[in-house]
Amino acid sequence: MADNHESEKAVHPAAAEPTADQAASQAGTAEAQAGIGTAPPAGGAEIPAARDAEIARRDEEIARLRTELDQAKDRALRSLAELDNYRKRADRTIEEERRYALLPLVRDLLPVLDDLRRAIDSSPGGDAASLREGVELVARKFESVLAKYHCKPIDALHQPFDPNYHEALMQQPSSEFPPNTVLQVIRTGFTLHDRVVRPSQVIVSTAPP
């Protein structure tokens, strides 16, 4: 039996101890297995950095687009406001033109009324009383037609002098009225709506000497 066991050891000498090549191969395999999941692939550290750079670039682009959108909205709002202001100015201009379209006509008609008033003032009494009454009726109708179209006389007599409505032809000392008071109306002024067609020509008081 001892001889057979010794013969088996002699027949399989390599089974007892690996060769140098087998040892090196086994060591490399072990190192490879030990390194699985620990060593990053070549260039792996650059992937997160590239992703972060792309995200940052997109965020900047989104911020730029939002800024441009806000600016565009602001310009649109400004344009709408300017358009609304222009429309209001145009409406006011049209309204003023409509209100004062009769201004030239009124200016031309007023001298006719002046002549009627002068005829009334200079007409004698007696037999001419009926004529005076007729002319007075025409003058009143004339004034009522003017008033219908918002042309009204300026109330100036004994009022404080106002250069916006009165034209001073002369000054006259007065102890009855304070200075700069209208003492007499030479020619009646008129307004159309709130615009002066012509000022009243007046005599203005001054302090007595």
C-alpha positions, 0 to 999 in steps of 0.5 A: 500500500505504501508503494502505491501511494508513493507511485501516485505522488510521482505520477501527479507532481503538478497537482501538488504545487502550481506553476509560476504562470498559473500563480501569476494568472490567478493573482491577476484574476483576483486583482481584477475581481477585487477592483470591480465597482471601485475603479472609475472608467476613464473620463468618468469624472468629466461627465458630471462637470459637463452636465452641470455646465449644460444645466448652468447654460440652460439656466442662463438662457432661461433667465435671458429669455425671461428678461427679454419677455419682461422688457417686451411686456413693459414696451407693450404696456408703454405703447398702450399707454401712449396710444390711449393718451393720443386717443384722449388728446385726439378726442379733446381736439375733435370736441373743441373743434366741434364746440367752437366751429361756430366761432367765426360765424358768431364774430361776424354776427355780433356787429349786426347786433351792435348796430341794432343796439345803437339804433335802439339807443339813438332812436327818438321817442314819440312817434318812433316809439313803435319802431323802437319797440320793433327793433328792440324785439329783433335784438332780443330774438337775436340774443336768444338765438345766440344763447341757444348756441351757447353764445352769451354776453359777458356781465361786466358792469360794476364788476372787478376788471378782468383782463381775460374778459374786459378790454379797458379803453380808458380810466376814470376816477371814482369815489363811488366804486373801488379802483379797477371796477368797470364803470361803464360798458362801451361794447358788450363782450361775448363768450362761446361756451367758455371761450371769449369771442370778444372782450367787453370794451369798458371804462375802469375806475381809479382812485379819486385824486 
